[in-house]
Amino acid sequence: MFGYHIQENSAGGGPNDYNHIAVNYNLIFSNNFTEISWDKYESSRFPLHYFITKIYLPLDFGIIRLNNFILSSIIPIILIFSLKKKLNYKNKFNYLFLISISFLIYLSPYFRTTAYWMLEENFGIFFLIISSYFLFSVLYSSKKKILNIILNLLFIYFAFFCSQNLFVFIIINFFILINYFWKNLFYTFFVCLLNSIFLFLPIFIFYDLFTSLFNNISSARVDFNVNNIVDFFSILLVYLLPVSIICFNKNDFLNFYIKYYKLIIIFFGLYLFLFWGHDSDVLGGGAIKKLLLFFFNKSFFYKFFFIFSSFIGIILSAQIIKDKDPKLTFFIIPYLFFILFSDYVFQEYLDPLFLIYIILFTNFLDSLRKKQIVFLYFYFFFFLISANIYYLI
């Protein structure tokens, strides 16, 4: 609430992006659906949330901003109920645990900026969290499975048609359901059929709209770039680091590097060789890149430490997947594919989505001790304060 009052801009692009979003609201609210000129639409995301907002709000940016803030504020609260379904906690102490884990989302600079500046991303997250509640209802309840499957898939496709980078959660959701129903032919067929209907029917019905949007998006934001791998894993390192600290004890952590140190050295040399020619643009690249540019400008040290941070992100990913939870693969591989076809890689592409994935679809944070929870709060609070300071100076 304080951030909303002072118009916090901890992600850096709030006021500028607000102007683009205002153009979109004007375009969609002021025209009938068939009269909208989609070449004037200033976004790379699908526009479902604009049409949903149009149903119950007037074209008043003050009201729309407040609506966005309220919707964003209740996302971690809905997450509590999803986690309760997942973990089946009932007593008061465990509710406090659920609250403490869910409210970590409030410390995300990008989640906060989106909430304050009427931006798009949190609408998709809102529907994603609701869909997870019905997913866990399918998995951990014997009642109303058909209805819960329908609601789960309906809301996760709402999320996708608000923000297409959430497709990774559709993939994860699909494999979880198929794995759960693998021996039941009816439910397996039903899940496959419903996924096809929710994905392709809107595209078929609104073919002209999607053709225009795809053309705009592909001409403006789609550009295959293998160098995005460096940006992606450097950004991922910000979130893998605290996960590694709470998941590994000292000996388990070091044993991995002692065992594979020769391979790590060889692959680091190869990684340096492959990406040393990467001429990174100042735009995008994430927090570590901005920090290194601040201290070293575009010098040898900047390039070396930036590639090194990316490589550490890869190594930590491999260590966590190998020793703790292979489900991390289901996020990293599809999302990396998406990143390779983006013109720029922004921290907001992973924040807070990676944290939400860790909370919902892995077991990393399911049984944290009090000291570990306190550590996570200090870590992400420090990240938030650093982001605010960076964009103030």
Secondary structure, 3 states (H helix, E strand, C coil): CHHHHHCCCCCCCHHHHHHHHHHHHHHHHCCCHHHCCHHHCCCCCCCHHHHHHHHHCCCCHHHHHHHHHHHHHHHHHHHHHHHHHHHCCCCHHHHHHHHHHHHHHHHCHHHHHHHHCCCCHHHHHHHHHHHHHHHHHHHHCCCCHHHHHHHHHHHHHHHHHHCHHHHHHHHHHHHHHHHHCCCCHHHHHHHHHHHHHHHHHHHHHCHHHHHHHHHHHHHHCECCCCCHHHHHHHHHHHHHHHHHHHHCCHHHHHHHHHHCHHHHHHHHHHHHHHHCCCCCCCCCCCHHHHHHHHHHCCCHHHHHHHHHHHHHHHHHHHHHHHHCCHHHHHHHHHHHHHHHCECCCCHHHCCCHHHHHHHHHCCCCCCCCHHHHHHHHHHHHHHHHHHHHHHHC
